[in-house]
């Protein structure tokens, strides 16, 4: 019996030894599999990290740069006007060439002046053509540095009225004066109108203003000299109405940019382009072709 117990004990110990060997074998396999999983996980993690670090396309910026710039204007012959909805005239050609060089698409539409100013305030139009700088407009407009046109603002009267003007606004106290609503004639005239020292009759367009003078509904009108004279020729009133000298206001106009649309980069590029066109003779050549001084 002693031998039997010994053999049994030996057998059990031997069985345990075999089990231990198998355990060690499985442990090694498990360790190997764990290493493989960790390696694969690390590679996948690196790939994910690389993907998240890739630069994202700024779609909003691309669309903003590519969008059409909306420009508003009125009829202001001889400088610019709409001929069958085509923006024409020397100033129109200068602007079209400038935005072409700037590689920017533009949409140019005709609006009544007062409505155009409101659209600039709201940002529904980006750029207004040919606008004077004044305190009120600085609230909603940014301006180009490069001038657009130098305007001479003058009084007009009928030839048969014998009205004369020596340059003192107090001479206008006894006359009714026609103006276009929303136009700016300089600080002195604006203050005289606001104080009631000049009695004004307001209308919506230069043409209507001239018609009022022609029909003797007002004594004098205020208009930009070149524009008033051009309209007189178109209406065939040049023999009936004259410009009085001297001019009451001389100032350069600019492009106005809607503040709410934040177009500082466009303004900078526009100024650089106009300066380039002035230096290379393009602007002079365009105005000379039309025989118009600017």
C-alpha positions as CSV (number, residue, x, y, z in Angstrom):
1,X,0.0,0.0,0.0
2,X,2.9,2.2,0.7
3,X,4.0,2.0,-3.0
4,X,0.5,2.7,-4.2
5,X,0.2,5.9,-2.2
6,X,3.6,7.0,-3.4
7,X,2.7,6.4,-7.0
8,X,-0.6,8.2,-6.5
9,X,1.1,11.2,-5.0
10,X,3.7,11.2,-7.8
11,X,1.0,11.0,-10.4
12,X,-0.9,14.0,-8.9
13,X,2.2,16.1,-8.6
14,X,3.0,15.2,-12.2
15,X,-0.5,16.2,-13.3
16,X,0.0,19.6,-11.6
17,X,3.3,20.0,-13.3
18,X,1.7,19.4,-16.7
19,X,-1.1,21.9,-15.8
20,X,1.5,24.5,-14.8
21,X,3.3,24.0,-18.1
22,X,0.0,24.6,-20.0
23,X,-0.7,27.7,-17.9
24,X,2.7,29.1,-18.7
25,X,2.1,28.4,-22.4
26,X,-1.3,30.2,-22.4
27,X,0.1,33.1,-20.5
28,X,2.8,33.6,-23.1
29,X,0.1,33.5,-25.9
30,X,-2.0,36.0,-24.0
31,X,0.9,38.3,-23.5
32,X,1.7,38.1,-27.2
33,X,-1.9,38.9,-28.2
34,X,-2.0,41.8,-25.7
35,X,1.2,43.3,-27.3
36,X,-0.3,42.9,-30.8
37,X,-3.6,44.6,-29.7
38,X,-1.7,47.5,-28.1
39,X,0.4,48.0,-31.2
40,X,-2.6,48.0,-33.5
41,X,-4.5,50.3,-31.1
42,X,-1.6,52.7,-31.1
43,X,-1.4,52.8,-34.9
44,X,-5.2,53.5,-35.1
45,X,-4.9,56.2,-32.5
46,X,-2.1,57.8,-34.4
47,X,-4.1,57.9,-37.5
48,X,-7.0,59.5,-35.7
49,X,-4.8,62.1,-34.2
50,X,-3.3,62.9,-37.6
51,X,-6.8,63.3,-39.1
52,X,-7.9,65.7,-36.4
53,X,-4.8,67.8,-36.9
54,X,-5.4,68.3,-40.6
55,X,-6.3,72.0,-41.4
56,X,-10.0,72.6,-42.0
57,X,-11.2,74.5,-45.0
58,X,-12.7,77.8,-44.0
59,X,-15.7,77.6,-46.3
60,X,-17.3,80.8,-44.9
61,X,-14.2,82.8,-45.7
62,X,-14.0,81.4,-49.2
63,X,-17.7,82.2,-49.9
64,X,-17.3,85.7,-48.4
65,X,-14.3,86.5,-50.7
66,X,-16.1,85.1,-53.8
67,X,-19.5,86.8,-53.2
68,X,-20.7,89.4,-55.6
69,X,-20.2,93.0,-54.4
70,X,-23.4,95.0,-54.7
71,X,-23.0,98.6,-55.9
72,X,-25.7,101.3,-56.0
73,X,-25.7,104.5,-58.0
74,X,-28.0,107.1,-59.5
75,X,-27.9,108.8,-62.9
76,X,-25.2,111.5,-62.7
77,X,-24.4,112.3,-66.3
78,X,-21.8,113.2,-67.6
79,X,-19.9,111.1,-65.1
80,X,-22.0,108.0,-64.9
81,X,-25.5,106.9,-66.0
82,X,-27.6,103.9,-66.9
83,X,-28.1,103.4,-70.6
84,X,-30.7,100.6,-71.0
85,X,-29.6,99.3,-67.5
86,X,-25.9,99.3,-68.6
87,X,-23.7,101.3,-66.3
88,X,-22.0,103.8,-68.6
89,X,-19.9,107.0,-68.7
90,X,-16.2,107.7,-67.7
91,X,-16.6,107.1,-64.0
92,X,-18.5,103.9,-64.7
93,X,-15.6,102.7,-66.9
94,X,-13.0,103.6,-64.2
95,X,-14.9,101.6,-61.6
96,X,-15.6,98.6,-63.8
97,X,-11.9,98.5,-64.8
98,X,-10.8,98.8,-61.1
99,X,-13.0,95.9,-59.9
100,X,-11.9,93.8,-62.9
101,X,-8.2,94.3,-61.8
102,X,-9.3,93.5,-58.3
103,X,-10.7,90.2,-59.6
104,X,-14.1,90.9,-57.9
105,X,-17.5,90.3,-59.4
106,X,-19.9,93.3,-59.0
107,X,-23.6,93.9,-59.5
108,X,-24.4,97.5,-60.2
109,X,-28.0,98.8,-59.9
110,X,-29.8,102.1,-60.1
111,X,-31.6,103.4,-57.0
112,X,-33.3,106.6,-55.9
113,X,-30.8,108.5,-53.8
114,X,-32.7,108.4,-50.5
115,X,-33.4,104.7,-50.8
116,X,-29.8,104.0,-51.6
117,X,-28.7,105.7,-48.4
118,X,-31.1,103.6,-46.4
119,X,-29.8,100.4,-48.1
120,X,-26.2,101.4,-47.2
121,X,-27.3,101.7,-43.6
122,X,-28.8,98.2,-43.5
123,X,-26.0,96.7,-45.5
124,X,-28.3,95.5,-48.3
125,X,-26.0,97.4,-50.7
126,X,-22.2,97.3,-50.2
127,X,-21.0,100.3,-52.1
128,X,-22.5,103.7,-53.0
129,X,-20.9,105.6,-55.9
130,X,-19.9,109.3,-55.7
131,X,-20.7,110.4,-52.1
132,X,-19.5,113.3,-50.1
133,X,-18.2,112.9,-46.6
134,X,-20.2,114.4,-43.8
135,X,-20.7,113.8,-40.1
136,X,-24.0,112.0,-40.4
137,X,-22.8,109.6,-43.2
138,X,-19.7,108.7,-41.2
139,X,-22.1,106.8,-38.8
140,X,-22.9,104.2,-41.4
141,X,-20.3,104.6,-44.2
142,X,-16.6,103.9,-44.5
143,X,-14.9,105.8,-47.3
144,X,-12.2,105.1,-49.9
145,X,-9.0,107.2,-49.5
146,X,-8.8,107.8,-53.3
147,X,-11.1,110.5,-54.5
148,X,-13.6,109.7,-57.2
149,X,-14.7,113.2,-58.7
150,X,-14.2,116.8,-57.7
151,X,-17.6,118.5,-57.8
152,X,-18.5,122.2,-57.9
153,X,-21.9,122.9,-56.4
154,X,-23.6,125.9,-57.9
155,X,-26.8,127.9,-57.9
156,X,-28.9,128.0,-61.1
157,X,-31.5,130.6,-62.0
158,X,-33.6,131.5,-65.0
159,X,-31.8,133.8,-67.5
160,X,-34.8,136.2,-67.4
161,X,-34.8,136.5,-63.6
162,X,-31.8,138.9,-63.4
163,X,-30.8,137.2,-60.2
164,X,-27.1,137.6,-59.4
165,X,-24.9,136.0,-56.7
166,X,-21.7,137.4,-55.3
167,X,-20.9,134.5,-53.0
168,X,-22.7,135.4,-49.7
169,X,-25.4,132.9,-48.7
170,X,-27.3,135.7,-47.0
171,X,-28.2,136.9,-50.6
172,X,-30.5,133.9,-50.8
173,X,-32.7,135.0,-47.9
174,X,-35.5,136.4,-50.1
175,X,-35.6,133.5,-52.6
176,X,-37.2,130.1,-52.7
177,X,-34.5,127.5,-53.4
178,X,-35.1,124.1,-54.9
179,X,-32.9,121.2,-53.7
180,X,-32.9,117.4,-54.1
181,X,-33.7,115.7,-50.8
182,X,-30.7,113.9,-49.3
183,X,-28.0,115.7,-51.3
184,X,-25.2,117.4,-49.4
185,X,-24.1,120.9,-50.3
186,X,-21.5,121.6,-47.6
187,X,-21.7,122.5,-44.0
188,X,-22.5,126.2,-44.6
189,X,-25.5,125.6,-46.8
190,X,-26.7,122.7,-44.6
191,X,-26.6,125.0,-41.5
192,X,-28.4,127.8,-43.4
193,X,-31.1,125.4,-44.4
194,X,-31.4,123.9,-40.9
195,X,-31.6,127.4,-39.4
196,X,-34.3,128.5,-41.8
197,X,-32.1,131.2,-43.3
198,X,-32.6,129.5,-46.7
199,X,-36.2,128.6,-47.6
200,X,-36.1,125.3,-49.6
201,X,-38.5,123.3,-51.7
202,X,-37.5,119.7,-51.8
203,X,-37.8,117.1,-54.6
204,X,-36.4,113.7,-55.5
205,X,-34.3,114.1,-58.6
206,X,-32.2,116.7,-60.4
207,X,-34.5,116.5,-63.4
208,X,-37.5,117.4,-61.2
209,X,-35.5,120.2,-59.6
210,X,-34.7,121.8,-62.9
211,X,-38.3,121.4,-64.1
212,X,-39.5,123.3,-61.1
213,X,-37.1,126.2,-61.9
214,X,-38.1,126.2,-65.5
215,X,-41.7,126.4,-64.6
216,X,-41.0,129.2,-62.1
217,X,-42.1,127.3,-59.0
218,X,-38.8,128.2,-57.3
219,X,-36.4,131.1,-57.9
220,X,-33.1,129.3,-57.6
221,X,-32.0,125.6,-57.5
222,X,-28.8,124.1,-56.0
223,X,-27.1,121.4,-58.2
224,X,-23.7,120.0,-59.0
225,X,-22.4,122.2,-61.8
226,X,-21.5,119.6,-64.4
227,X,-24.5,117.5,-63.7
228,X,-26.9,120.4,-63.8
229,X,-25.5,121.7,-67.1
230,X,-25.7,118.2,-68.6
231,X,-29.3,117.9,-67.6
232,X,-30.1,121.3,-69.0
233,X,-28.8,120.2,-72.4
234,X,-30.8,117.0,-72.3
235,X,-33.9,118.9,-71.4
236,X,-33.1,121.6,-74.0
237,X,-33.3,124.3,-71.3
238,X,-29.7,125.7,-71.7
239,X,-31.1,128.9,-73.3
240,X,-33.5,129.4,-70.4
241,X,-31.4,128.6,-67.3
242,X,-27.9,129.6,-66.3
243,X,-25.4,128.7,-63.6
244,X,-24.5,131.5,-61.2
245,X,-20.9,132.1,-60.2
246,X,-19.1,131.6,-57.9
247,X,-19.8,128.0,-56.8
248,X,-21.0,127.7,-53.3
249,X,-19.2,124.5,-52.4
250,X,-16.2,122.6,-53.9
251,X,-15.4,119.1,-52.7
252,X,-14.2,115.7,-53.8
253,X,-16.5,112.7,-53.7
254,X,-15.6,109.1,-52.9
255,X,-16.9,105.6,-52.8
256,X,-18.8,104.8,-49.7
257,X,-18.8,101.3,-48.1
258,X,-21.4,100.0,-45.8
259,X,-20.0,99.8,-42.3
260,X,-22.2,96.9,-41.2
261,X,-20.6,94.7,-43.9
262,X,-17.0,95.4,-42.7
263,X,-15.3,95.8,-46.1
264,X,-11.9,97.1,-45.0
265,X,-10.0,94.7,-47.1
266,X,-12.0,95.7,-50.2
267,X,-11.4,99.4,-49.4
268,X,-7.7,98.8,-49.1
269,X,-7.5,96.8,-52.4
270,X,-9.7,99.4,-54.2
271,X,-7.5,102.3,-53.1
272,X,-4.3,100.4,-54.2
273,X,-5.9,99.7,-57.6
274,X,-7.2,103.2,-58.2
275,X,-3.7,104.6,-57.3
276,X,-2.2,102.1,-59.8
277,X,-4.7,103.2,-62.5
278,X,-3.9,106.9,-61.8
279,X,-0.2,106.3,-62.1
280,X,-0.3,104.2,-65.3
281,X,-2.5,106.8,-67.1
282,X,-5.7,104.7,-67.3
283,X,-8.0,107.1,-65.5
284,X,-6.8,110.2,-67.5
285,X,-7.2,108.3,-70.7
286,X,-10.8,107.3,-69.9
287,X,-11.9,110.8,-69.0
288,X,-10.1,112.3,-71.9
289,X,-12.0,110.0,-74.2
290,X,-15.3,111.4,-73.0
291,X,-14.0,115.0,-72.8
292,X,-15.0,115.2,-69.1
293,X,-12.9,116.7,-66.3
294,X,-12.9,115.0,-63.0
